[in-house]
Amino acid sequence: MTEFSTKRRAPWLGRLLATTVLIVPGLILSSAPAPAQQAQQAGTVTFAIAPQSLDGALAAFSAATRIQVLTPGEATRGVSSPGASGRLSARDGLNRLLSGTGLVARFLNDETVTVERVAAQGAVQLDPVQVEANRAATGPSALPQAYAGGQVARGGRLGALGNRDVMDVPFSVTAYTAETVRNQQAETVGEALANDPAVRSSFGYGNFAETFVIRGFPLYGEDIAVDGLYGIAPRQVSAADMYERVELMKGANAFLNGAAPTGTGIGGGINLVPKRADDEPLTRLTATYAMDSRFGGAADIGRRFGEGGMFGVCANLVARDGETAVDGEKRSLLLGTLALDYRGERARVTLDLASQRQRVENGRPVVHLNSNAVPSAPSASKNYAQPWTYSDMRDTFGQIRAEYDILPNVTIHGALGLRHTREDGDYASPTVTNGNGAGTSSRLTVPRQDYASSGQIGLRAEQSTGPVLHRFDVGASLMRTANHNGFEFGASAPTNLNTPIIVARPRTTSSAGVTGEPPKVSEADLKSFYASDTLSILDDRVSLTAGLRQQNLHVKGYNRASGLRTTNYDESALTPVVGLVVKPLKELSLYANRIEGLAQGPTAPTTSVNSGEIFEPYKSVQYEVGGKLDFGRFSASLALFQTSQPSGVTDPVTRLYSVSGKQKNRGVELMLYGEPVDGLRLIGGATVIDPELTNTGNAATEGNDAVGAPRHQFNANVEWDLPFLPAALPKVTLTGRMIHTGAQYVNVANTLKIPSWTRFDLGARMTADVQNRPVTFRAAVENVADKAYWASANGGYLTQGNPLTAKLSMSVDF
């Protein structure tokens, strides 16, 4: 055995970048004049641009709005503008400046616009007109628009209820946009959700799957939905590059989405919306770098064809490979997606296909405990993995979704999705046996294949009865999953977190199903039927939602060697929902809900007197009240919630196993986002939880905190567009983020816990005109203090936080 030692290749690079992020903008500011500030409010600007040359008028427009205007070479030479005055939107102001010039404006995004000459020979040139309406804005499945600042959407998909505005529903919903993912250089769904105060992430048990903790309850990757369908998302890690929205529904959601495949998501659910072609043509190339030597590239292409852009094609290609900031750890990604869609007057169809391969070599593992003390976290970049460990994850998935307006107020909709997953890996998570980090590790080899199919069909209708407007939703869902896997255990060997020891790949001590194709281990059929009615009065100022979902969970287990069925769980449950929304003011929405979560019930263990008894599905119950404020440019919400989840316990005297235990999470949640003033964007908030264990059957654990559930979490994310730079200079934005997480217990006895931690991230981006092409440069440094900390105790094991990591990217739109 030899001591494991790896040297970080370029720690100076991240520190240099961190210094640059802080100093360079200051140098720019010191030499930049400070133009007079324009009064701006509610998305309008006070223009006072006199008639002059078009070049001068466009420069004044950029100074007033902070929008960069790109013009082809000779288009504006010798052209005069009539000017613009008064309080106008940016689009209207620009259209007035271009009136009669023979030029039109085309917005590439919220920050960049091109001015082009479009008059054909012999044609009559009209004043430019910006068309806002399009086919994308129609239909019950229309994607909610982005909120002010572009970081968060106005709403999201609420399962059976479809896409809804956050102010109209009795639930807490936050949907992060692709713009946020792109600007923060988030590579995974977990990195995108790092902005939310209700969410923390960790690794899976012994592998590298992203596991989430929402309002104190876990959510596994298998229980993430794609465009409303369970069973389609990659099982372990989903690359964020392929999604237009990462939607977070906080709270229990069995009625909305049905029972999750593995029964998690009691504290909230995640829905991912694939990227599709926008109305503006898109060709974007991106180059990326991340410490220590991880390089990548991406291409996003989108086009619409046909009358009114009824046909859309969107393709996304991503490749990344190299060593991370953790010593010796290497990660790679290959991703390809294709989205086709049709937008008709009455019919809408989408087809989404994706293939993702992720590989982790020498990945830093989770840490298990078998000691009476929690070791201090090793240095932030320390890797205690064995060099022969790896995980190779391949996912191919797709879905087709369609809806048809039978009548103007009646729509039928359906979806069908398929996924195939293949995973291979050698894993070796250390088990620490004392507080100085010493312990053992052993090899676990797991070949695995998953097959999943998922479908939905439903009908949505609206009908008025006197002063009451009814919105009916009825439908059914069916999902089938099959898990094939084998295992091979290797001998254990000593190790230490602080001075890791390299050993040869251990010999096999036991195995099953590792030769040939992995045998089937389990199969699950989850089906449900639902119906709901949302009643609204007083022009939607008051609405009540009531619904029921009847669900059946049929899970079968199989012997790896013989293939014979060993277990058969077949139980049903009815999960209701009731929610109330009251809007006393246009800007204020008050709400309350009672909704349930659902998971497969347990089977009494062999150590109990009622061994083998099968229990009904776990039904968790959530009560929530809250309020939401929408000031047009800035939104705030406050929620008070209580969620109770049953658990099985064995009586220490009678040895009778029963479902009498309970985890009860009571909490308060504050969420803030938007652009309260031009150029200043915020996302943040706080979550405070009391995660209490009750009726545990053991005095040593009664009233204790649940494992891996922090009592408080705070987030603050700020973006600031430097207002002092003249329009001739590139637009510069500074970014900062703070993430704080409270202490977490590692065991139910509450004798072991990890301390609280705080992480700071800094960044900057610059948008410039390079040969009439908008080019965006992004730089970020995560964990700028290079703090060593245990990020999570979820599952009763430890996940260490990432070290200082510098990221760079450059995107060019063609």
N, C-alpha and C positions, 0 to 999 in steps of 0.2 A: 504494500500500500504506500502511496505517496501523497504528499499534501497537495491539495487542489489549489492552484494559484493562477489567476488570469489577470492581466494588466489592462486597464482601460486605455483605449487607443488615443482618444482625443478629448479628455475632460475639459481641456482649455477651450475647446470650440464653443461649448455651451456657455461657459462663463464669459467668453468674448462676445457672443451674441447677446447675452443678457445685458452686458455693459453697453453694447451698441444700441439696443432697444431703448435704453434709458437716456443715452447721451446724444445720439444723432438728431432726434427730433428737436432737442433743445438747441443744438447748433443751427438748425434750420430756422427755428423761431427767432433766434437772436438776430438774424439778418433779414427777416421778413417784415415788410411794412404792415401796419394794422389798418386795413380799410374800414370805413364806417360800417357799423353793423346795421343790417336790415331788420325791421320789425317783422316777425313771422309768427303766425298762430294758425292752428287747426288746418295745416297743410297748405296755407296760402302765403304769398310773399308780397310785400309792398314794392312795386316796380316804379322806377322813375327814370326810364331810359329814353333819352331824347333821340329824335331822328338823326342818324349818322351812318357811317359805313357799317356794313353787316359784321365785319370782323370786330369792330369796336363794340357793337351791340351785343354780340355773342360773348365777348369778354366780360361785359357788364352783367350779363345774365348768369354766367358762371360764378362771378363774385357774389351775386345776390342769393343764389340757390345752392352753391357748392356742388353743382352738377357739371361734370366735364363734357364739353361739346367737341366732337371730332368732325372735321370737314375734309373731304378729298381735295387734293392740291389746288386747282384753279377755280373751284366751285364758287368761292365767295369774293374773288378778286373783282373789284370795280362794282360790287353790288351794294346798294343802299338799303337800309332798314327803316321802316316808318316809326320804329320805337314802340314802347309799351309803357303804360302808366296805370296806376291803380292797384288794388289788392286782388291778385289772381293766383290760381294754381300755377305750378311750374310749367305744366303742359300748355295751359292757355296763354301764359306769358310768352313762351317760345313761339307758339303759333302766330301771335300778333307780331312778333319781331320778324317772322318769315313771310308775313302777308304780302303778296304781290311780287315776291322775289324769284318765283320759279323753283323754290327749294322746299323740301319737306323734312320733318323730323321723324326719326325712328329711334325709340328708346331701347337700348340693349339691356338695361337693368335700371334700378332706381338711382344709380349714380352716374350713368354714362349714356349719352345720346349722340347719334350721328345725324349730320345734316347732308342731304343728298339731292341732286338735281334729277327729277323724274319726268320732266316735260318731254314728250315725244314730238317729232317734227310734224307740224300741221295741227297739233292738238291745242285745245284751249286750256291754258294753265289756270286752275282755280286756287283759291287760298288753301293752305294746308289744313287738313282735318285729321284729328287723332281719333280713331275709332276705338271705343272702349269695350263695346259688347262683342261677344263671340260665342261660338257653340259651347265652349268649355264652361261657360257660366250657367248652363241649363241642366235640368235633370236633378233628381233627388240625390245622386251620387256626386254632384259637383263639389270639388275640393274647396273648402273654405279659404278665403283670401288671407294673405299675411296681414298681421296687425302692424301698426305704426312702428317703424324701425326695422321691419322685415325679419326679425329673429324668431318670432312666435306667430302662429296662425290664430285666426279668430275663432276656430273651432276644430272639430275632428270627428272621426267615425266612432259612433257609440253603438257598435254591434247591430243588434236588431233595430235600433232607432235610426240608423244611417248617419250621414254627416249632419252635424248640428252646430249652431253657434253656441259658444260657451255661455252667453247670457240667457239662453233659452232653455237650458237643461238643469236639472237638480243634482248635478254631479260636478266634481272638480276635474277639469281637463286642461292639459297643456300640450301643445303640438309644436315641436321644434322644426324649423324649416331647413331645406337644403342649403340655404344661404348661411345659416348658423354653422352647419356641419362643415361647409367649405371654408368659411373664414376662420374657424377654430382649428382647422386641419384635423378634425376628429376622424379616426380610422375605423372605429367600431361603434355600435349602438351604445355601449357602456360609456364611451368617451363623450358622445353627444348628450347623454343624460347626466353627465357630471355637473351640468348647470342647475339641476333641480334639487331643492332642499329636501324633498321627500324621498330621494333615491340615493343609495350607495351600492357599489358593485364589488364583487369578489370573484375568485375562481371557483370552479366546481370541485367536487370531492375527488381529489387525486388527478384532475385533468385541468385543461386550460379554458374550459367553458366559462363564459361570462354569466355569473349568477347575480341577480339583483335583490336588494332588500328595499321594499317599498312600504312605508308606514310601519316598519318593524317586522314585516313578513317577507319570506323569500319568494322569488319568482325565477324559475328555471328557463333556460333558453328554449326548451321544447314547448313552453307555454306562451310564446310570443306569437301574435297573429300577423299575417301579411294581408293587407287590404280586407281585413275582417275574417280571414280564414285561419283556423288553427291547423297545426301539423305541417305547414308549408315552409316556415322559416328554418334556416340552418340550425342544427341541434345545439352546437356549442358556441360559435361566434358568428355574428352577422356583420359583414363589412358595411359601414354607413354610406359608402360611396354610391350604392345603388338605389337609395331611397330619397324621395322628395320630402317626406315628412317622417319624423319619429314622434308618434303620438303617445302620450301618457295619460291613462285614465286612473285616477287615484281612488282606491277603495275597492270593495268587493264588487264582482261583476258577473255572477253566474247567469242572471237573466239576460244581460246584454250580449254576452259572447258564448254562453254555454259553459259546461264544465271543461276546464283546461285538461289537456292530455295527461299530465302528471299530477294534477290537483293543486298546483301552487297558484300564486297570483291572488291570494286572499287580500293583500294590502293594495293591490292595483294591477293593472294590465298594460301591456305595450302593444301597439299596432303600428306596423310599418307600411308606408304607402310608396310603391315603386315609382321611379321617375318615368315620366311620359313626355311626349313632344309638346312644347308650349306653342303659343301662337307666333312668337318671334323665332325665326330660324336660329339655330345654335350650332356653332362649331367651336368647341373649347378644348385646348390642349393644356395640360398641366404637368409640370415637373416637380418632384418632391424630394426632400432629404430629411432624414431624422437621425439623431445620434444612435450609435457611434458611426455606422457606415451603411445606413439603410436608404437606398435610392429607389425612386419609383417614377411612374408616369401614368397619366390617365387621359382618355379621350371621351368627350361627351358630344354627341351629335344628335340633333333633333330637327325634324322637318315636318311640315304639314302640306297636304296636297288636296286637290279637288276643290269644288265650289265651297266657299266659306271655310276652307281648311278642314273638311270633314274627315280626311284620312291622316293619321299621324304615325311617324316612325321615330323611335328613339333608341339609340345604342350607347352603351357605356362599357368601356374597356379600361381595366386597371391592372397594374403590375407593380409590386413592391418586393424588395428582397434585401437582406443584409442583417448586420448585427445591431441589436438594440443597445440602449444605454446600460442594461444589465450585463455584467461581465460575461462574455462568451455566449450569450443567448442570441439565437438567430431566428428571425421570423420572415416568412414569405407569403405573398398573396397573389393569386391569379383570379381575376373576376371578369366575366362577360355577361352582359344583359342585353335583351332586346324586348322592346315594348311596342306593340302595334295597337292602334285604337281607331274606332269609327264613331263619329258624332253625327247622327242623323237628327231629323226633326222629332222623331218619336222613339228611335232606337239608339242605344249606345252600347258599344262592345269594346272590351279591352282584353288583350292577350299579353301576358308578361312571362318571359322565359329568362332563367338565370343559371349560371354555373359558377360555383365558387370553390376554390381550393386554397386552404390555408395549411401551412406547415410550421411547426415550432420545433426547433432543435436545441437541446440543452436548456430548455425553458426552466426558469426558476419556479419551483413547485410550491404548493401550500405546505404548511407545517402542522403536524398533529402533536398533541400533548399527552404525555403519560407521566406527569410530574406534579409536584405541589407548588410549582412556581412557573411564571411565564418569563421566558428569557427575553432580554432586551433585543430589539430589532437590530440585526447586523447593519453594517454600513450600507447606505442606500443602493449602491451598485453591486454589492456582494452577491455572488451566485453560489448556492449550495446544491446545485443540480449535479447529477452524474452525466458525463459527456456523451454517454450512449443513449440517453433518454430522448424521446421525440414523440410528436403527435402529428399525424397526417390526416386532415379532415377534408373530405370531398362531398359537396352537396350540389345536386342538380334538381331544380324545382321550377314549377310554372303553374299558372292558373289562367282560366278564362272567365270573364265576368260579363254579364249582359243584363240590360234592363230595357223594358219596352213600355211606353205609355199607352195602355189600352184605351183610356180616356184622359182628358186633361187633368183629372184629379185621381186617377188610378194607375199605378205602375206595378208591373210584375218584374221581379229580378231574380237572378240566379248566378251561382258561381261554382266552379269545379277546379280543384287543384291537386297536384301530385308532387311527391318529393322522394328522391332516393339519396341516401347518405351512406358513405363508406368511411369508416375510421379505422386507423391502425396506429398503435403506439406502444412504446415502452415507457412506463412511468415508475418513479421512485420518490415518493414523498417521505421526507424524514419524520420520525417520531422522536420528539425530544423527551428525555427521561430525567433531566435536572435543569436547574435555572441557568447554568452556564452555557447551554446550547448543545450539550453532548446528547447523543442518542443513536438510533439505528435507522437504516433504510433498507427496503427490499424491493425487488423488481416485481412489477405487475404488467403483463403483456395482455392487451385486449384488442382482438379484431372484432369489428362490429359493423353490421349493416342494418339500416332502417328503411322500411317502406311505408309511406303514408299517402292516403287519399282523403280528400275532404270536400264536402259539397254543401251548398245551401240553396234553398228556394224560398221565395217570400212574395208577399203582396203588400203594397203600401197605398193607402187611400185617404183622402180628405173629404169630409162632408159636414155641412152646417145643419144643425137642428135648432132653429130659433136663434138665440144669441150665442149658442155654443158651437165652436168649431171642433170637430173630432178628427184626430189623425190616428188611423188604424194601422197597426203592423202585425201581420201574421206570417208564420213561416215554419220551416223545418230545417234541421241540419243533421248531417251524418258524417262521422270521421272514423276511419279505420287505420290503425297503426300496427306494424309488426316489427318486433325487435329480434334480430339474430346476433348472437355474440358468443364468444368463447373467452377463456382466460388461461393464463399460465403464471404461476407464482415462482419467484426465484428466491434463493437463500438471502438472509439478511446480512448486513455488514455495518460496522460502526461508522459514525460520521459526526460532524460538529458544524453548527451553523456558522461559527466564526472562523474556523480553520477546517474547511471541507476536505474530505479525504476521497481521492479517486480510487475506485475499485473496478476490476474487470466485470463485464456483464455477468451477473450471478447465474449459477447453474439452476436448472429447473427442478423444483421440488414437487409440484403437482400441476396438472393441467386438465382441460376439458374443452373440446370443440375448437382447437387451434389449427387443425389440419383441414385443408379444403375450405369449402364455404362454411361460415359460422352457422351453427344450428339455430332454429327458432327457439326463443326463450319465452316470449310473451306475445300476446295479441290482444288488442283492445278495440272494442266497438263502442263509440259514444254517439248516441242519437237523441234528438230532442225536438219538441214542438213548442212553439211559443205564440202568444197573442197579447197585444197591449193596445191601450187607447189613451191618447193624450188629449185631454179636454181643455180648450182655451176659451176665455171670455175677456171682454173689455179690451179688444184689439190686442190679444196676447199679453195683457198685463198680468193675468192670472192664468196659470196652467197647472193641470194635475195629470200625472202619468201613473197608470196602474197596469200591471201586466203579470202574466204567469208563464213559466216555462217548465214543462214536464220533461225530465231527463232520465235516460237509462244508461247505466255504466256496466258494460259487460267485458270483464278482463279475464283472460285465460293464461295460465302458466304451463310450460312444457319442460320435460326432462331433456337435458342436452344430449344424453347418450341414447336413450330409447325413442325420443320424440313423442312419448306418451304425455297426455295432459295430466298435470299434477294439481292444479287449482282452477277453480271456476267461480268467479265473483260476478253475480248478476243481480244488481239492485237498481231501484228507481227512486227518484225524489222529485218533489215539486218545489220550485224556487220562485217566490213572488218578488215584486218590486212595487214600491209606491214612492212617488216623488212630487213635491210641490214647488212651484216657482211663483213668486210675487214680485212685481216691479212697481213699487210706489213712486219711483222716479224713472225717467228715461235712462239715467246713468247708473241706477242701482237695481240689482237683482238679488232678492233674498230667496234662499232655497232650503229644503229639508228632504231627506230621503231615508228609506229603510230598504235595504237590499241584502242579498245573501251571497255567500260563496259556497262552492261545492267541491268535494274531493272524495275519492274512494275511501270507504270505511275500512277499519283494520280487521285482521283476523287474530283471535286470541293466541298468544304464544304458547309454546309447549311447556313452559314453566308454570302455567296457570292451571287451575282445576277445570276450567272450561275450554281447554286447548282445542283449537280448530273452529271455534264459534265465529261466524262471519257477521260483522256488524253493518248497519245501514250506513250510507254515505255521510261523511262529516258535513254538516251544514253550519257554516259560519254566518254570523249576523252582524250587520253594520248599521249604525244610526249616525247620521251626519246632518248638521245644520251649518249654514254659512251665508256669506254675502259676497257679491262681486260688484266692483265699481269700474265703470268704463268711461273715462274722460275723453275718449277719441284718440288721444295720443299716448295715454298712460292708463294701465289697468292694475287693479289691486284686488285680491281676494283673501278672505279669511274663513277658515273652516274649523269646526269642532267636531270630532268624530270619536266613536267607540266601536271597536271590532272585536268580537269574541269568537275564538276558534276552539272547538272541542279537541280533546286528546285522550288517548287510552292510558289507563293506569291499572296496576295490579295491586290489590289490597295486601299489605304486608302480613296480615294475620290470616285471612281466609284464603288467600292466593287466588281470589276471584278477579278476573280481568273484566273491566267495564270501561265505557266511554263516559267518564265522569270528570276528567280533568279539563282545564280550560286555560287558554292564554287570552287575556283581555288587554288590548291596547287602547288606552285613552289618549287623545292628543289634540293639539292645536297646530294649525298650519297656516302660514302667511306666504303669499306669492305676489311678486311684483314684476312687471315687465312693460316695455314700451319705449317711446322716445319722448320724454316729457318736454324737452326743448330740442330744437333742431341741432343735430350733430351729437347729441348725448343719448346713448341707448343703454338700458338697464335690464338685467334679469337677476332676480334674487329672491330671498325669502328665508323663512325659518320653519322648522318642524320640531315640536317638543312632544315627547311621548312618555307615557308611563306604561311599560310593557310587563304587566303583572301575571304571574302564574298562580292559579287558584285550584282548589280541590285536587291537589296533586297526590294525596294519600300518604304524604311524607312530611313530617314537621320540619325537616331540614330544608325543604324546598318550597313550602307553602308561603306565598306572598313574595317570592323572589322575582327578580327580573328575568325575562326570557333571554336566551342565548343569542348573541349577535345583534341585539336591538339597541342602538344608542338612544339615550334619553333626549338628546338634542342634536340638531344639525342646522348649520347656517351656510348660506351661499350668497355671494355677491359677485356679479359679472358686469363690468362697465366697459363701454366703448365710447371714445371721444374723438370726433373729427376736429382736427386742429383748425380753429376759425381764423387764425391770423395770417395764413398763407395767401398770397395773391393768386388770382385765378390762373395765371400763367404757369404756376408751379403745380406739380402733381398733388393730388389729394392724399393726405396722410391721416391715419387713424391710429390712436393708441388704445391698447386693450389691457385689462387687468382682471384677475379673478381670484377670489378667496374661497376656500372650501374648508369648513370646520366640522368635525365630527366628535361627538362625545365619547366617553369611555364605554366599553362593551364587555359584558361578561362572556367567558369562554365555556363555563359549565353551569348546569342548572342549580348546583349548590351555591353558586355565586362566591366561590372561594378563589377563583382565578379570573382576572380581567386584564384587558389591554387598555393603555391610557388614551386620553383624547388626543387628537392631532389636528393640525392646521396646515394647509398647503396654499402657497401663493404661486400664481402664474402671471407672466407678463408677455406682452406681444405688441406688434405694430404691423400695419399694412399700408401699402402705397399703391395708388392707381394712377398710371401715367399713360400718355399717348405716345406710342412708339410706331412711327410710320403709319399713322391713322388707325392703329389698332389699340383697343383698350388692353393694357397689360397690368395685372395685379401681382404685386410682390407681397408675400406674407412671411412674417417671422414670429416665432413664439418660443418661450422657454417655460416649460412646466416644472413645478417644484424648484423654483429658483434658488431656494436655500439648500437644496440637495439633502433635505431632511430624511432621516431614516425612521420609519414608523410602521407599525402594524395597521393596515388599512381596515381590516375586517376580521371579526370572529364568527361570522356567519357559518352555521353548520357545526360549530364547536371546534374548528381548526382555524389557523391563522393564514391570512393572505397579506404579503408585504406590499407596501406602496412603491410605485415606480420612482427611480432616482431622477435627478435633474436631467431633463430631456429637451434638447434644442430641436426645433423643426423649422424648415424653410420650404416655401413653395412659390412657383411662378405660374400664373395662368394667362393664356392669351386667347381672346375671342376673335374669331375670323368672320 
